[in-house]
Amino acid sequence: MSRGTLQYDSTALHSLWSELRAVKSEFDRADKHSGTAADAVGHAALADRIRSFSSGWDGMRDQLSEAIAGLADTASELDEAFDKS
């Protein structure tokens, strides 16, 4: 069996974990953003629907946020490990 060569792109890996952390941040602030949107629509029933939809996703949004944080941490650790080698 022949041995392959591992190629590492520091810029791409740094970008990956940086962007994943930005996505997590947006997930964490989504409820606030939806509240702001609800306040701005100018229609009480639509505002209530926006708030209801947002709060209905709280649990799933939290789970996704934690999973994204885990991916970002792993990518960051890989980046650091490759930089040290």
FENRAZI-V444642 format. One record per residue. N is the residue number from 1. RES is the residue in one small letter. OMEGA is omega in whole degrees, 0 to 359 (none if undefined). Layout:
BEGIN
((N | RES | OMEGA) (N | RES | OMEGA))
END
This chain:
BEGIN
((1 | m | 180) (2 | s | 179) (3 | r | 178) (4 | g | 178) (5 | t | 177) (6 | l | 177) (7 | q | 185) (8 | y | 178) (9 | d | 183) (10 | s | 182) (11 | t | 181) (12 | a | 180) (13 | l | 176) (14 | h | 179) (15 | s | 180) (16 | l | 184) (17 | w | 177) (18 | s | 179) (19 | e | 177) (20 | l | 177) (21 | r | 177) (22 | a | 178) (23 | v | 178) (24 | k | 180) (25 | s | 178) (26 | e | 176) (27 | f | 182) (28 | d | 181) (29 | r | 186) (30 | a | 181) (31 | d | 178) (32 | k | 180) (33 | h | 181) (34 | s | 176) (35 | g | 177) (36 | t | 178) (37 | a | 180) (38 | a | 179) (39 | d | 186) (40 | a | 187) (41 | v | 176) (42 | g | 179) (43 | h | 188) (44 | a | 182) (45 | a | 178) (46 | l | 178) (47 | a | 177) (48 | d | 180) (49 | r | 178) (50 | i | 180) (51 | r | 179) (52 | s | 179) (53 | f | 182) (54 | s | 182) (55 | s | 177) (56 | g | 181) (57 | w | 184) (58 | d | 182) (59 | g | 180) (60 | m | 179) (61 | r | 178) (62 | d | 179) (63 | q | 179) (64 | l | 179) (65 | s | 179) (66 | e | 178) (67 | a | 178) (68 | i | 178) (69 | a | 178) (70 | g | 177) (71 | l | 179) (72 | a | 180) (73 | d | 179) (74 | t | 179) (75 | a | 179) (76 | s | 179) (77 | e | 177) (78 | l | 180) (79 | d | 179) (80 | e | 181) (81 | a | 178) (82 | f | 179) (83 | d | 181) (84 | k | 183) (85 | s | none))
END
